[in-house]
Amino acid sequence: MPDAVLILNSGSSSIKFAVFDIAADEPALLCKGLLDEHDAAPRLTVNDPSGKRLHETHRTAADKDGTGLFVDVLTWLDHYLARGALAAVGHRVVHGGRNFVEPIDITDARIAALDALTPLAPLHQPRCLSPMRAIRSLRPELCQIACFDTAFHHGLAPTVRRFAIPRRFEDAGIRRYGFHGLSYEYIASRLAAMSPAMAAKRTVVAHLGNGASLCAMREGRSIDTTMGLTPLDGLVMGTRCGQIDPGVLLYLLREKRMPAADLEQLLYQESGLLGVSGLSADMRKLEASEDAAATEAIDLFGFRVAQQVAAMANTLGGLDCLVFTGGIGEHSALIRSRVLARLSFLGLAEDAEANARHGRDTRGRISPDGPAVAMVVPTDEELMIARDTARLTALGAPAS
């Protein structure tokens, strides 16, 4: 079996993973799976690219040090690949701050530096770093690579990245960083492959899922984005509030005497679609519900997406292409329809039949001929990480 890389994409309650063959120029998917640590019986499931189940393991209880499921996946990979065939492990890391702007090999010192950024992404950063520590304890000789969601936005112009607060805070690193960069980088590469002319156009990519943001792109570069210092800003999300008047936060702290920890819990875990609907953070459940509050949550989500697409178009000086991606962006025809209906003034319209089929028969296109095009383009963060992991491994990144 040729050399392979294991890619870990950590979420708030589970870790998606994929294994790629890196013998050729482009990594090829061998299998993918899920490490679910928050079930009553934590489990590992592995499927081949067609979806056929290859392996499943359940544990009776979670491990105190968090290494148990990684023992399972590494042991299974030793048998699946043949021991020694795993060349490296690549990780998605949500926040890289000012200093980490390209993929790096992992060391204990770098894990500590990334851990210091946890206050900027408390829901995500610990979940990204825990697998690194677990694998270093289990296989210290195995090369690990970190790839950053913030890196794609590193070149934002000062006017775009700056908050209107005293400069001493900007000097301390308080600025707009942006997130979902691995997804946006992948979409930029797909657009370039589909049409070099399209890649040069004024494009807004809507990464819509439990976490949601927009990115204004031109020539494959990030020009503007909706998330800021943290993954809280911008669009309404599954459990996160998105854009909010800072005065609301001051009021809750001062007048309601809400402790900072409770406020963090409110903003990250209890708001967004869940907070407005009182029902669920899952768009599929909201679309299936007849409850008025669920409808209101859907309406607010679509309104905010359209509102912020218009803001991104302002940054770009117009709009040529709107790309939907992410779990909601790829699968919810209703949300795409709602958004496009609000953006006719930008030259966008919906081809209802193509949208209902998610653009499958039209190379992703879900709009009729017109001044601007709307598309559905599935993202692949794991492949993006695999590319960078393979490249750094080939360059001889040390397993420090």
Secondary structure as UniProt FT lines:
FT   STRAND          4..10
FT   STRAND          14..21
FT   STRAND          28..36
FT   STRAND          43..47
FT   TURN            49..50
FT   STRAND          53..58
FT   TURN            64..65
FT   HELIX           68..81
FT   TURN            83..84
FT   STRAND          86..93
FT   TURN            97..99
FT   STRAND          104..105
FT   HELIX           108..115
FT   TURN            116..117
FT   HELIX           118..120
FT   TURN            122..124
FT   HELIX           125..138
FT   TURN            140..141
FT   STRAND          143..148
FT   HELIX           151..153
FT   TURN            154..155
FT   HELIX           158..161
FT   HELIX           167..171
FT   TURN            172..173
FT   HELIX           181..194
FT   HELIX           196..199
FT   STRAND          203..208
FT   STRAND          212..218
FT   TURN            219..220
FT   STRAND          221..225
FT   TURN            231..232
FT   HELIX           246..254
FT   HELIX           260..269
FT   HELIX           272..277
FT   HELIX           283..288
FT   HELIX           292..316
FT   STRAND          321..325
FT   HELIX           326..331
FT   HELIX           333..342
FT   HELIX           344..346
FT   HELIX           352..356
FT   TURN            357..364
FT   STRAND          373..376
FT   HELIX           381..394
FT   TURN            395..396
//
